[in-house]
Amino acid sequence: MKFLLLLGIHCFVFTLLGQAIWMTPNKGQWVDTIDFTVPVNQGRIHVGQEGMNFYLYELPSHEERQTNPTLKTHSIHQRFLGIKNHDLQFKGKPSSHYSNYFIGSDQSKWISEIHDVNQAEYASFYEGIDLFYSTQTEKLEYGFKLQAHANPSDIQFIIEGASQVSINKKNELVITHRFGEIIESAPKAWAFFQGVKKPVAISYNLDGNVCGFNISSLNASFDSLIIDPSLTFSTFSGSSADNWGFTATPDAAGNLYGAGIVFGYGYPTTPGS
């Protein structure tokens, strides 16, 4: 008998709809604690060996830009506890587009032609449990696949950098920070027996800022178990950083050039900062 657990959390931080979402692998352009990133409007999701980092920022108002043009940032860590393995494998078809990173003056560290991906998996993240990420449904989803001997209660994560972590009446996980809230949707679960899908009761189990899952008793004859929310970060349009276009012009060969300014950001190291 094998059990399959798929977990995805809907995360509402901004208003996001529309464009395809991709994961950009780290090929040496960032610090080695990052495995891949997902850019979002007014933020970025850094995914690494221990979990996710939500790096959020708040743009100064027009008046503030005139007097004190400071970019306000905040970092939330969702860090998995007691993990066993960090082996990562990217899956799925790579994107046709790619990115080049020319960071710093050392040309040996410049990285070219990095294609995005839409699937990633950490095998045996816990004992008998694989962790996967996917953006195939235009949402960032993460989930777990459990083998027969695996224990769902092994899955736990801690929220660091939040001012408050709570569960609301909808069984959603609410992560409060200085810019607002991250809301992770209520988990759902199904068990399969001879191809028949049946719902299984599941809820968050919150102890302070450490979270796991409560799952109802499972019939031993079930072939698999699926827990399926998904993690969504609002509307993806334009750059994920603050940006302005200034000018555009063609050349003699018919190529079009655009110029402007973009405010990017690095990797945060301190939760809540």
Disulfide bonds with the S-S distance in Angstrom:
none
